[in-house]
């Protein structure tokens, strides 16, 4: 079931009405059933896979109570083996099998390629990380195991965030689900606004950028000019940003009308002044998960345990750099079983490594120059990172990257003229919206609230009809494939 469909809006409306009429226990049961129904609309046969993770981690967390450190470590290992084993089988087995056969043939061992017919269960990467964070937190002693299976099950399967995040922590969501909040009209208004805003980003903007991106990346890499590469990098960067931030906004809004508050997942990442700040603003829940459950342990740093960005310091430069590149290689593989994603992760690790080396040497330039200069440098570097994310192969990626360093590849244009215009207008729109939200909005809130309300009404008067016109489940959200 897609967010950008009438079916989902009908489900959400039904859940909303029943939710505020039922007592606490009835609410939990309804959320659990609605979440399973939401997931079953894709493939009902994969429900047992998800429930296996739910049941095993529920039992393991309870079994950790009053156990010796050795027994707790064994139970945690069981959770890791089961969850990561399922993830490996469905997401990575074909990739590693194909690469093993290719390597064997390269070494002179003639092996016939074989075909595996494995379908990736929707959202497995997200709910696997969510259940793992629960058992790891219980193991670390920062969270008590939840005795109520229905409450725990609602935390894992809660339909707004089930298939593409935000990746939530048990300490953030279970306490909210465990109580029966009073109806709050302000939450409902905010939630509806977030849903409309998310649908607008998805069906009006992201889905209409997609044909331009698909058309550009379908061209042979050799035929692209340098300006084509830059344009496609920016276009896909905007497409994935609007697409995924749209999903996050709809998820946050859907939970908000039920009185459940999710942390923000995006905060204008393309206006970040450094690569590190970019990842404190982009897919914040995943970045913080990777930070707390992979990077910090590898770097020997105390865990923060929050679904928010954070600034940390490693114990040594060598350990910090090892953790950096290992973490980003894993981050790349998490996004997809392809060497292009590994290249994407290593590229980002190299950019962050270079920033760590250069930033202490640039502090004397002044805060304003560092801030605005940082944006002008960070934005194109981050946009270029999307080339391997979208390209068909590592070879195509290096061909496209090579174009931008070739001065003879710049004069010509190889795509339709409106492609370049759309990319420029989207960049202007992002900067303008950031300025309006952070400068004009607060000023109007303080001095002219009536004018602000009128402007917001005008925006939604335009957005709602456009959503109704374009609302159709023609494309799923990009992050569904991860």
C-alpha positions as CSV (number, residue, x, y, z in Angstrom):
1,X,0.0,0.0,0.0
2,X,1.5,3.3,-1.1
3,X,1.2,6.6,0.7
4,X,0.4,8.3,-2.6
5,X,-2.8,6.3,-3.1
6,X,-6.4,6.7,-2.2
7,X,-6.3,3.3,-0.5
8,X,-3.8,4.6,2.1
9,X,-5.8,7.7,2.7
10,X,-8.9,5.6,3.3
11,X,-7.0,3.4,5.7
12,X,-5.6,6.3,7.6
13,X,-9.0,8.0,7.9
14,X,-10.5,4.8,9.3
15,X,-7.7,4.3,11.8
16,X,-7.9,8.0,12.8
17,X,-11.7,7.8,13.6
18,X,-11.5,4.5,15.4
19,X,-8.3,5.4,17.3
20,X,-9.9,8.3,19.1
21,X,-13.0,6.3,20.0
22,X,-11.4,3.2,21.4
23,X,-9.8,2.7,24.9
24,X,-6.1,2.1,25.1
25,X,-6.1,-1.6,24.6
26,X,-8.4,-1.3,21.7
27,X,-6.2,1.3,20.2
28,X,-3.1,-0.9,20.3
29,X,-5.0,-3.9,18.8
30,X,-6.3,-1.7,16.0
31,X,-2.9,-0.3,15.3
32,X,-1.4,-3.7,15.2
33,X,-4.0,-5.1,12.9
34,X,-4.0,-2.0,10.7
35,X,-0.2,-2.2,10.4
36,X,-0.3,-5.9,9.4
37,X,-3.0,-5.1,6.8
38,X,-0.9,-2.2,5.5
39,X,2.1,-4.5,5.0
40,X,0.0,-7.4,3.6
41,X,-1.3,-5.2,0.7
42,X,2.2,-5.6,-0.8
43,X,2.8,-9.4,-0.3
44,X,0.9,-11.2,2.5
45,X,3.4,-14.1,2.3
46,X,6.1,-11.9,3.7
47,X,4.2,-11.2,6.9
48,X,5.7,-14.3,8.7
49,X,9.2,-13.0,7.9
50,X,8.5,-9.7,9.7
51,X,6.7,-11.4,12.5
52,X,9.6,-13.8,13.0
53,X,11.9,-10.8,13.8
54,X,9.2,-9.3,16.1
55,X,8.7,-12.5,18.1
56,X,12.4,-13.5,18.3
57,X,13.6,-10.1,19.5
58,X,10.7,-9.8,22.0
59,X,11.6,-13.2,23.5
60,X,15.4,-12.5,23.5
61,X,14.9,-9.1,25.2
62,X,12.8,-10.8,28.0
63,X,15.3,-13.6,28.3
64,X,18.1,-11.2,29.0
65,X,16.7,-10.2,32.4
66,X,18.8,-11.3,35.3
67,X,21.2,-13.3,33.1
68,X,25.0,-13.3,33.4
69,X,27.0,-11.1,31.0
70,X,28.0,-14.2,29.0
71,X,24.4,-15.4,28.6
72,X,23.3,-11.9,27.6
73,X,26.0,-11.7,25.0
74,X,24.9,-15.1,23.6
75,X,21.3,-13.9,23.4
76,X,22.4,-10.8,21.6
77,X,24.4,-12.9,19.2
78,X,21.3,-14.9,18.5
79,X,19.3,-11.8,17.7
80,X,22.1,-10.6,15.3
81,X,22.4,-13.9,13.6
82,X,18.7,-14.3,13.0
83,X,18.0,-10.7,11.9
84,X,21.1,-10.2,9.8
85,X,20.8,-13.7,8.5
86,X,17.4,-12.9,7.1
87,X,18.6,-9.6,5.7
88,X,21.6,-11.3,4.1
89,X,19.5,-14.1,2.5
90,X,16.9,-11.8,1.0
91,X,19.0,-8.8,0.1
92,X,22.6,-9.9,-0.4
93,X,22.8,-13.6,-1.2
94,X,22.4,-13.1,-5.0
95,X,25.0,-10.3,-5.0
96,X,27.6,-12.3,-3.1
97,X,26.9,-15.5,-5.0
98,X,27.3,-13.8,-8.3
99,X,30.5,-12.1,-7.2
100,X,31.9,-15.4,-5.9
101,X,31.2,-17.1,-9.2
102,X,32.8,-14.2,-11.1
103,X,35.9,-14.3,-8.8
104,X,36.3,-18.1,-9.2
105,X,36.1,-17.8,-13.0
106,X,38.7,-15.0,-12.9
107,X,41.0,-17.3,-10.9
108,X,40.6,-20.1,-13.4
109,X,37.9,-22.2,-11.7
110,X,35.2,-22.6,-14.3
111,X,31.8,-22.3,-12.5
112,X,28.5,-22.0,-14.2
113,X,26.4,-19.0,-13.2
114,X,23.2,-19.9,-11.4
115,X,20.0,-18.0,-11.0
116,X,18.3,-17.4,-7.6
117,X,14.7,-16.2,-7.6
118,X,14.6,-14.2,-4.4
119,X,12.2,-11.3,-3.8
120,X,13.3,-8.6,-1.3
121,X,10.6,-8.2,1.4
122,X,9.4,-4.6,1.6
123,X,11.0,-2.6,4.4
124,X,13.2,-5.4,5.7
125,X,16.2,-3.1,6.1
126,X,14.2,-0.7,8.2
127,X,12.3,-3.0,10.5
128,X,15.5,-5.2,10.9
129,X,17.4,-2.1,12.2
130,X,14.5,-1.2,14.4
131,X,14.3,-4.5,16.1
132,X,18.1,-4.8,16.4
133,X,18.3,-1.4,18.1
134,X,15.8,-2.7,20.7
135,X,17.7,-5.8,21.6
136,X,21.0,-3.9,21.6
137,X,19.6,-1.3,23.9
138,X,18.3,-3.9,26.3
139,X,21.7,-5.7,26.2
140,X,23.4,-2.4,27.0
141,X,21.1,-1.8,29.9
142,X,19.8,1.5,28.6
143,X,16.3,0.1,28.1
144,X,14.1,-2.4,30.0
145,X,12.6,-5.2,28.0
146,X,8.9,-4.6,27.2
147,X,6.6,-7.3,28.7
148,X,3.5,-6.4,26.7
149,X,3.9,-8.1,23.3
150,X,1.1,-6.1,21.7
151,X,2.8,-2.8,22.7
152,X,6.2,-4.0,21.5
153,X,4.6,-5.3,18.3
154,X,3.0,-1.9,17.6
155,X,6.4,-0.3,18.0
156,X,8.0,-2.4,15.4
157,X,5.1,-2.6,12.9
158,X,3.6,0.9,13.3
159,X,2.4,1.4,9.8
160,X,3.4,5.1,9.1
161,X,7.1,4.2,9.4
162,X,7.1,0.5,8.7
163,X,8.5,0.2,5.2
164,X,10.8,3.3,4.9
165,X,11.3,4.9,8.3
166,X,12.0,7.0,10.1
167,X,14.0,4.3,12.0
168,X,12.7,4.8,15.5
169,X,14.0,3.9,19.0
170,X,11.9,2.0,21.4
171,X,12.6,4.6,24.1
172,X,11.0,7.2,21.8
173,X,7.9,5.4,20.7
174,X,6.8,2.8,23.3
175,X,6.2,5.3,26.1
176,X,3.9,7.3,23.7
177,X,2.0,4.1,22.6
178,X,1.7,3.0,26.2
179,X,-0.5,5.9,27.2
180,X,-3.9,7.2,26.0
181,X,-3.3,10.8,25.0
182,X,-6.2,13.2,25.0
183,X,-7.4,14.4,21.6
184,X,-5.4,17.5,20.5
185,X,-6.8,19.5,17.6
186,X,-3.4,21.2,17.1
187,X,-1.7,17.8,16.5
188,X,-4.4,16.9,14.0
189,X,-4.0,20.2,12.1
190,X,-0.2,19.9,12.1
191,X,-0.4,16.2,11.0
192,X,-2.8,17.0,8.1
193,X,-0.5,19.8,7.0
194,X,2.5,17.5,7.0
195,X,0.6,14.8,5.0
196,X,-0.5,17.4,2.4
197,X,3.0,18.8,2.2
198,X,4.5,15.3,1.8
199,X,2.0,14.3,-0.9
200,X,2.8,17.6,-2.8
201,X,6.5,16.9,-2.7
202,X,5.9,13.3,-3.9
203,X,3.2,13.5,-6.6
204,X,3.7,17.0,-7.9
205,X,7.5,17.4,-7.7
206,X,9.4,14.1,-7.3
207,X,7.3,12.1,-9.7
208,X,7.6,14.8,-12.3
209,X,11.4,15.0,-12.0
210,X,11.7,11.3,-12.4
211,X,11.1,11.2,-16.2
212,X,13.9,13.7,-16.7
213,X,16.3,11.7,-14.6
214,X,15.3,8.4,-16.2
215,X,15.8,9.9,-19.7
216,X,19.2,11.4,-18.8
217,X,20.6,8.2,-17.2
218,X,19.3,6.1,-20.1
219,X,21.8,7.8,-22.4
220,X,25.2,6.2,-22.9
221,X,27.6,7.7,-20.4
222,X,30.1,8.4,-23.2
223,X,27.7,10.7,-24.9
224,X,27.1,12.9,-21.9
225,X,28.7,16.3,-21.6
226,X,30.1,17.7,-18.4
227,X,27.1,20.0,-18.0
228,X,24.9,17.0,-18.5
229,X,26.6,15.1,-15.7
230,X,26.3,18.1,-13.3
231,X,22.6,18.5,-14.3
232,X,21.8,14.9,-13.8
233,X,23.6,14.8,-10.5
234,X,21.6,17.8,-9.2
235,X,18.3,16.5,-10.7
236,X,18.5,13.1,-9.1
237,X,19.7,14.7,-5.9
238,X,16.5,16.7,-5.8
239,X,14.4,13.8,-6.9
240,X,15.6,11.5,-4.1
241,X,15.4,14.4,-1.6
242,X,11.8,15.4,-2.4
243,X,10.8,11.7,-2.7
244,X,12.2,10.5,0.6
245,X,11.5,13.7,2.6
246,X,7.9,13.4,1.2
247,X,7.6,9.9,2.7
248,X,9.0,11.1,6.0
249,X,6.7,14.0,6.1
250,X,3.6,11.8,5.4
251,X,4.8,9.3,8.1
252,X,5.3,12.1,10.7
253,X,2.0,13.6,9.8
254,X,0.2,10.2,9.9
255,X,1.5,9.5,13.4
256,X,0.9,13.1,14.6
257,X,-2.9,12.9,14.0
258,X,-2.8,9.9,16.3
259,X,-1.0,11.9,19.0
260,X,2.4,10.2,18.3
261,X,5.4,12.4,17.8
262,X,8.2,11.2,15.5
263,X,11.6,12.9,15.3
264,X,12.3,14.9,12.1
265,X,14.2,13.0,9.4
266,X,15.3,15.9,7.1
267,X,16.4,19.5,7.7
268,X,17.4,21.2,4.5
269,X,20.5,19.0,4.0
270,X,21.5,20.7,0.7
271,X,22.2,23.9,2.6
272,X,24.6,22.2,5.0
273,X,28.0,23.9,5.3
274,X,30.0,20.7,5.7
275,X,29.7,17.0,4.8
276,X,29.4,16.1,8.5
277,X,26.5,18.6,8.8
278,X,24.9,17.2,5.7
279,X,24.6,13.8,7.4
280,X,23.2,15.5,10.5
281,X,20.4,16.8,8.3
282,X,19.8,14.0,5.8
283,X,17.9,10.8,6.8
284,X,18.7,11.7,10.4
285,X,17.2,8.5,11.9
286,X,19.4,6.3,9.8
287,X,22.5,8.5,10.3
288,X,22.0,8.4,14.0
289,X,21.4,4.6,14.0
290,X,24.6,4.0,12.1
291,X,26.4,6.4,14.5
292,X,25.2,4.7,17.7
293,X,25.2,1.0,16.7
294,X,28.2,0.8,14.3
295,X,30.5,3.9,14.1
296,X,30.7,4.7,17.8
297,X,31.4,1.1,18.9
298,X,34.1,0.7,16.1
299,X,35.6,4.0,17.2
300,X,35.5,3.1,20.9
301,X,33.1,6.0,21.8
302,X,30.2,6.0,24.3
303,X,26.9,5.7,22.6
304,X,24.4,8.6,22.7
305,X,21.3,6.6,21.9
306,X,19.2,9.3,20.3
307,X,17.6,9.5,16.8
308,X,19.2,12.9,16.2
309,X,22.5,14.0,14.8
310,X,25.4,14.4,17.1
311,X,29.0,15.6,17.3
312,X,31.4,13.1,18.7
313,X,35.2,12.6,19.0
314,X,37.0,9.3,18.6
315,X,39.7,7.9,20.9
316,X,42.4,8.1,18.2
317,X,42.8,9.3,14.7
318,X,43.6,5.8,13.4
319,X,40.6,4.2,15.1
320,X,38.4,7.1,14.0
321,X,39.4,6.8,10.4
322,X,39.0,3.0,10.4
323,X,35.5,3.4,11.8
324,X,34.7,6.1,9.3
325,X,35.5,4.0,6.2
326,X,34.1,0.8,7.6
327,X,30.9,2.5,8.6
328,X,30.4,4.1,5.2
329,X,31.1,0.9,3.3
330,X,28.4,-0.8,5.4
331,X,26.1,2.2,4.8
332,X,26.6,1.8,1.1
333,X,25.7,-1.9,1.2
334,X,22.7,-1.2,3.4
335,X,21.3,0.9,0.5
336,X,21.7,-1.8,-2.1
337,X,23.5,-5.0,-3.0
338,X,25.7,-3.4,-5.7
339,X,29.2,-2.2,-6.0
340,X,27.9,1.2,-7.0
341,X,26.5,1.7,-3.5
342,X,29.8,0.6,-1.9
343,X,31.5,3.2,-4.1
344,X,29.0,5.8,-3.0
345,X,29.8,5.0,0.6
346,X,33.5,5.1,0.1
347,X,33.2,8.4,-1.8
348,X,31.4,10.0,1.1
349,X,33.9,8.6,3.6
350,X,36.7,10.2,1.6
351,X,34.9,13.5,1.5
352,X,34.3,13.4,5.3
353,X,38.0,12.4,5.9
354,X,39.2,15.3,3.8
355,X,36.9,17.7,5.7
356,X,38.3,16.4,9.0
357,X,41.8,17.1,7.8
358,X,41.1,20.6,6.3
359,X,38.6,22.1,8.7
360,X,41.0,22.8,11.6
361,X,43.2,24.7,9.1
362,X,40.4,26.9,7.8
363,X,39.1,28.3,11.1
364,X,41.1,31.5,10.7
365,X,39.1,32.5,7.6
366,X,36.2,33.7,9.7
367,X,32.7,32.2,10.4
368,X,30.8,33.8,7.6
369,X,33.4,32.8,4.9
370,X,33.5,29.3,6.3
371,X,29.7,29.0,6.4
372,X,28.9,30.3,2.9
373,X,32.1,28.9,1.4
374,X,31.3,25.6,3.0
375,X,27.8,25.5,1.4
376,X,29.2,26.3,-2.0
377,X,31.7,23.5,-1.7
378,X,29.5,20.9,0.1
379,X,26.5,21.2,-2.2
380,X,28.3,20.1,-5.5
381,X,30.3,17.4,-3.6
382,X,27.1,15.9,-2.2
383,X,25.3,16.1,-5.5
384,X,28.2,14.3,-7.2
385,X,27.8,11.5,-4.7
386,X,24.4,10.6,-6.2
387,X,26.0,9.6,-9.5
388,X,27.0,6.1,-8.3
389,X,23.8,5.9,-6.4
390,X,21.8,6.2,-9.6
391,X,24.2,5.0,-12.3
392,X,23.9,1.5,-13.7
393,X,27.5,0.5,-13.0
394,X,30.8,1.5,-11.5
395,X,32.2,2.0,-15.0
396,X,29.5,4.5,-15.9
397,X,30.1,6.3,-12.7
398,X,33.8,6.8,-13.4
399,X,33.0,7.9,-17.0
400,X,30.5,10.5,-15.7
401,X,32.8,11.7,-12.9
402,X,35.7,11.9,-15.5
403,X,33.6,14.3,-17.6
404,X,33.6,17.0,-15.0
405,X,37.4,17.1,-15.0
406,X,37.6,17.4,-18.8
407,X,37.5,21.0,-19.9
408,X,36.7,19.9,-23.5
409,X,33.5,18.2,-22.2
410,X,31.8,21.5,-21.1
411,X,30.7,23.5,-24.1
412,X,28.0,21.2,-25.5
413,X,24.6,20.2,-24.2
414,X,23.3,16.7,-24.8
415,X,19.8,16.7,-23.3
416,X,16.6,18.7,-23.8
417,X,16.8,22.3,-22.8
418,X,14.1,22.1,-20.2
419,X,16.2,19.6,-18.2
420,X,18.7,22.2,-17.3
421,X,16.1,24.8,-16.6
422,X,14.2,22.5,-14.2
423,X,17.5,21.8,-12.3
424,X,18.2,25.5,-11.9
425,X,14.6,26.3,-10.8
426,X,14.7,23.5,-8.2
427,X,17.9,24.8,-6.7
428,X,16.5,28.3,-6.6
429,X,13.3,26.9,-5.0
430,X,15.2,25.1,-2.2
431,X,17.2,28.2,-1.3
432,X,14.1,30.4,-1.4
433,X,12.0,28.1,0.8
434,X,14.8,27.8,3.3
435,X,15.0,31.7,3.4
436,X,11.2,32.0,3.8
437,X,11.0,29.3,6.5
438,X,14.0,30.6,8.6
439,X,13.9,34.3,8.0
440,X,10.6,35.6,6.6
441,X,8.4,33.1,8.5
442,X,9.7,34.0,12.0
443,X,9.6,37.7,11.2
444,X,5.9,37.4,10.0
445,X,5.1,35.3,13.1
446,X,6.4,38.0,15.3
447,X,5.1,41.1,13.5
448,X,2.3,40.1,11.1
449,X,0.6,36.9,12.1
450,X,-2.5,37.6,10.0
451,X,-0.4,38.0,6.9
452,X,1.4,34.8,7.7
453,X,-1.9,32.9,8.1
454,X,-3.2,34.3,4.8
455,X,0.0,33.3,3.0
456,X,-0.2,29.7,4.4
457,X,-3.9,29.5,3.4
458,X,-2.9,30.6,-0.1
459,X,-0.1,28.0,-0.3
460,X,-2.4,25.2,0.7
461,X,-5.2,26.5,-1.6
462,X,-2.8,25.8,-4.5
463,X,-1.2,22.7,-3.1
464,X,-4.4,20.7,-2.3
465,X,-5.8,20.9,-5.9
466,X,-2.5,20.0,-7.3
467,X,-2.2,16.9,-5.1
468,X,-5.7,15.8,-6.1
469,X,-4.8,16.2,-9.8
470,X,-1.6,14.3,-9.6
471,X,-2.5,11.8,-6.8
472,X,-1.9,8.4,-8.4
473,X,0.3,5.4,-7.3
474,X,2.3,5.4,-10.5
475,X,5.6,5.2,-8.8
476,X,6.6,3.8,-5.4
477,X,8.9,5.7,-3.1
478,X,12.6,5.4,-4.0
479,X,13.6,4.1,-0.6
480,X,11.1,1.2,-0.8
481,X,13.8,-0.7,-2.7
482,X,16.3,-0.5,0.2
